[in-house]
C-alpha cells in the first residue's frame, strides 16, 4: 500500500510539473526580439510621432508596427520631426530625442529603421552628429539614397520667382496640419534632388562599426484601387527616372535603384492580386498596407535581421 501511495504521489507530482510546462508554453514564452537593442522608427517627409498621430491619433504613420514590434519583445521609439525640412535640421531633432530616450532608460545602443527621408536623416545623424557609437545598425526602407525625379521635376516646374510664394502657402498649410514647426518645403525638396543626393553621398560616408541594410519595394501597376494616391505620382517618377538613368521602376515617389544602400535585403512578399507595395504602404501608413501584404512579417524580418547583426 505504501508503494502504491508513493507511486501515485510521484505521478501527481509529474502531472503537475507537466501542466506547469504546458501552461507556460513548455518554456517557449520567449519572444523573437528579446535581447534586441531598442529600435527607433524614423519617419520620412510629412511624418509624425505615432504616440500622438494625426487627426486625434486616428492616423498612424507606422500603422501599428511600433506596437507590434513591442509585442515581439523590442523597445520602440517613434520620434517626431518637422514634417517639411532639410536633412540637417531633422537629423538634429531626431538625435536630441533619441539621446533623451536612451538616457532615460539606460540604453547604450539602438537600431534604426528609417523610411524615405528618415533613412537620410539617420545617415547624416550617425556620421555628422556624433551618433556612431550609439547606433548598432541603420536599416533604410524605401529611402531616397540617390534622389528622386519627383523632387527634380517639382522644382523645375516652379519658376524661381514663384518659389517664395509657393513656400509661404505650403509652409503655412504644414504648420496648420502639424500644429506649428518651422516648415520649409523648398529646402526639403532641394535636399532630395538627384544632384543634392550625389553630393550628400560623396560627403556623408557610412560610419565604421555601424551596419547598413536596405529594403525597398515598387509598384507593378499604377492601380488607383490599391494605390489611390501613388498612382498619380507613379508616372512622374517613371518618366523622370527613365530620363535621368535611374530606371522606371518605382514606388510612386522613389526609384527602385535609389532605395538600395549598404547590404540590400530585398522587399516584402505578396500575392498575385497585389500590384506591388507603394511608398505609403511600406510603413502601413493609416493601415493601408496590411490589406495587401504581410506587414507584420516584413517588419519582424527587418528587426530580426538587425538583431542578428548586433
TIBA-517373 format. One line per 5 residues: their letters; for each residue z, y, x of C-alpha. Coordinates in steps of 0.1 Angstrom, whole numbers. Each point is the difference from the previous one (the first is absolute). Example, Ala and Ser with C-alpha at 12.3 -4.5 7.8 and 13.67 -1.06 7.14 Angstrom:
# residues 2
as> 78/-45/123 ~ -7/34/14
//
This chain:
# residues 310
xxxxx> 0/0/0 ~ 9/24/28 ~ -34/-7/16 ~ -18/6/-33 ~ 19/33/-5
xxxxx> -8/10/36 ~ -37/-8/-5 ~ -1/21/-32 ~ 17/29/18 ~ -26/-1/28
xxxxx> -29/-1/-25 ~ 15/29/-19 ~ 3/20/32 ~ -36/-8/10 ~ -13/9/-34
xxxxx> 19/33/1 ~ -14/8/34 ~ -36/-8/-11 ~ 5/21/-31 ~ 10/29/22
xxxxx> -30/-4/22 ~ -23/-2/-31 ~ 16/31/-15 ~ -5/19/33 ~ -36/-12/4
xxxxx> 9/-26/25 ~ 6/26/27 ~ -34/17/-8 ~ 14/33/-13 ~ -13/18/31
xxxxx> -28/25/-7 ~ -33/3/19 ~ 8/35/13 ~ 36/-6/10 ~ 5/13/35
xxxxx> -30/23/0 ~ 4/35/13 ~ 1/26/-28 ~ -34/9/-15 ~ -13/35/-5
xxxxx> -28/4/-26 ~ -19/31/10 ~ -22/15/-27 ~ -33/17/3 ~ -14/32/-14
xxxxx> 13/11/-34 ~ 28/-25/4 ~ 38/2/-7 ~ 33/-16/5 ~ 2/-29/-24
xxxxx> 38/4/-6 ~ -11/30/-20 ~ -36/-8/-10 ~ -21/24/-21 ~ 2/7/-38
xxxxx> 37/-6/-1 ~ -3/-31/21 ~ -27/-17/-21 ~ -27/2/27 ~ 8/-20/32
xxxxx> -21/4/31 ~ 9/-35/12 ~ 0/-16/-34 ~ 33/-18/5 ~ -8/-14/34
xxxxx> 30/16/16 ~ 23/-17/-25 ~ -19/-33/5 ~ 5/1/38 ~ 37/7/-6
xxxxx> 2/-30/-22 ~ -14/-21/28 ~ 27/12/25 ~ -13/32/15 ~ 16/35/1
xxxxx> -27/25/-11 ~ -5/37/2 ~ -27/19/-18 ~ 2/35/16 ~ -17/29/-19
xxxxx> -22/24/19 ~ -19/31/-11 ~ -29/-13/-21 ~ -28/21/16 ~ 6/9/37
xxxxx> -11/-7/35 ~ 12/-29/22 ~ 25/19/22 ~ 17/15/-30 ~ 3/-32/-19
xxxxx> 10/-20/31 ~ 30/22/6 ~ 11/-3/-36 ~ -2/-37/2 ~ 18/-2/34
xxxxx> 30/20/-12 ~ 4/-22/-31 ~ -3/-32/20 ~ 25/11/26 ~ 25/10/-27
xxxxx> -4/-33/-17 ~ 4/-20/32 ~ 31/19/11 ~ 16/-3/-34 ~ -5/-38/0
xxxxx> 3/-8/37 ~ -36/-12/4 ~ -15/-1/34 ~ -36/-7/-7 ~ -24/1/-30
xxxxx> -34/-15/-10 ~ -23/25/-16 ~ -27/-8/-26 ~ -22/31/-4 ~ -26/5/-26
xxxxx> -30/23/5 ~ 12/32/17 ~ 34/-16/2 ~ -13/-22/28 ~ -12/30/19
xxxxx> 33/19/-6 ~ 17/-30/15 ~ -22/-3/30 ~ 5/36/8 ~ 38/-3/-6
xxxxx> 4/-30/23 ~ -20/14/29 ~ 8/37/-2 ~ 34/4/-17 ~ 22/-24/20
xxxxx> 0/-29/-25 ~ -15/-26/24 ~ 34/-16/9 ~ 10/-1/-37 ~ -32/-17/-13
xxxxx> -7/-37/3 ~ -34/-1/-17 ~ -24/22/-19 ~ -21/-17/-27 ~ -27/23/-13
xxxxx> -14/-7/-35 ~ -34/15/-10 ~ 6/28/26 ~ -25/26/11 ~ 0/-8/37
xxxxx> -36/12/6 ~ -2/26/-28 ~ -16/0/-34 ~ -33/14/-10 ~ 17/11/-33
xxxxx> 18/27/21 ~ -31/8/19 ~ -21/5/-32 ~ 28/17/-19 ~ 4/27/27
xxxxx> -38/3/5 ~ -7/9/-37 ~ 27/28/0 ~ -13/32/17 ~ 24/14/26
xxxxx> 4/32/-21 ~ 11/-21/-30 ~ 25/-22/19 ~ 30/25/-4 ~ -5/2/-38
xxxxx> -3/-38/-4 ~ 31/-4/22 ~ 20/24/-21 ~ -9/-17/-33 ~ 5/-36/12
xxxxx> 31/8/20 ~ 15/17/-31 ~ -8/-31/-20 ~ 15/-22/26 ~ 33/20/0
xxxxx> 1/-3/-38 ~ -5/-38/-1 ~ 22/-7/30 ~ 27/26/-7 ~ -6/22/29
xxxxx> -8/-6/37 ~ -22/18/24 ~ -33/-15/-12 ~ -31/5/22 ~ -29/-20/-14
xxxxx> -26/15/25 ~ 21/-10/30 ~ 5/-34/-15 ~ -38/-5/-5 ~ -8/13/34
xxxxx> 24/-25/16 ~ -19/-29/-16 ~ -36/8/10 ~ -18/-23/24 ~ -1/26/27
xxxxx> 38/8/-3 ~ 8/-37/1 ~ -21/-6/31 ~ 20/27/18 ~ 33/-14/-14
xxxxx> -8/-35/13 ~ -8/14/34 ~ 33/19/3 ~ 24/-22/-19 ~ 0/-34/17
xxxxx> 19/-30/-12 ~ 36/-1/13 ~ 9/-29/23 ~ 26/-24/-14 ~ -12/7/-36
xxxxx> -21/-26/-18 ~ -30/14/-20 ~ -15/-19/-29 ~ -24/10/-26 ~ -10/-13/-35
xxxxx> -27/13/-23 ~ -23/-5/-29 ~ -31/11/-17 ~ -17/2/-34 ~ -28/-25/-6
xxxxx> -13/20/-30 ~ 5/35/-13 ~ 15/-15/-32 ~ 14/27/-23 ~ 22/-25/-18
xxxxx> 20/-13/30 ~ -5/32/20 ~ 1/29/-25 ~ 6/26/27 ~ -14/-15/31
xxxxx> -34/-8/-15 ~ -7/37/0 ~ 7/5/37 ~ -14/-34/12 ~ -37/12/1
xxxxx> 10/32/19 ~ 18/-21/26 ~ -28/-25/1 ~ -27/27/6 ~ 20/18/26
xxxxx> 10/-32/18 ~ -36/-12/2 ~ -11/34/12 ~ 26/3/28 ~ -1/-36/12
xxxxx> 32/-12/-16 ~ -18/-23/-25 ~ 0/1/-37 ~ 29/-25/-7 ~ 30/20/-12
xxxxx> 31/0/-22 ~ -11/32/-19 ~ 15/23/27 ~ -1/-17/34 ~ -28/-19/16
xxxxx> 10/-36/8 ~ -8/5/37 ~ 24/30/1 ~ 29/-21/-12 ~ 2/-22/31
xxxxx> 26/8/27 ~ 19/-22/24 ~ 0/-36/-10 ~ -22/-3/-31 ~ 16/-24/-26
xxxxx> -25/2/-29 ~ 6/7/-36 ~ 13/-15/-33 ~ -13/-31/-17 ~ -14/3/-36
xxxxx> -20/-19/-25 ~ -37/2/-9 ~ 6/24/-29 ~ 17/26/22 ~ -25/26/14
xxxxx> 19/6/32 ~ 32/20/6 ~ -3/37/1 ~ 20/27/18 ~ 26/4/-28
xxxxx> 3/-36/-9 ~ 9/-8/36 ~ 35/15/-6 ~ 2/-11/-37 ~ 1/37/-9
xxxxx> 13/3/-35 ~ -2/-38/-1 ~ -38/1/0 ~ -5/-28/26 ~ 21/-29/-14
xxxxx> -25/-7/-28 ~ -27/-8/25 ~ 17/-17/29 ~ 33/-14/14 ~ 15/33/12
xxxxx> 34/-16/7 ~ -15/-28/20 ~ -20/26/20 ~ 31/22/8 ~ 21/-30/9
xxxxx> -28/-11/24 ~ 0/34/17 ~ 38/0/2 ~ 3/-35/14 ~ -27/8/26
xxxxx> 21/30/11 ~ 32/-22/1 ~ -18/-26/22 ~ -8/28/25 ~ 35/13/6
//
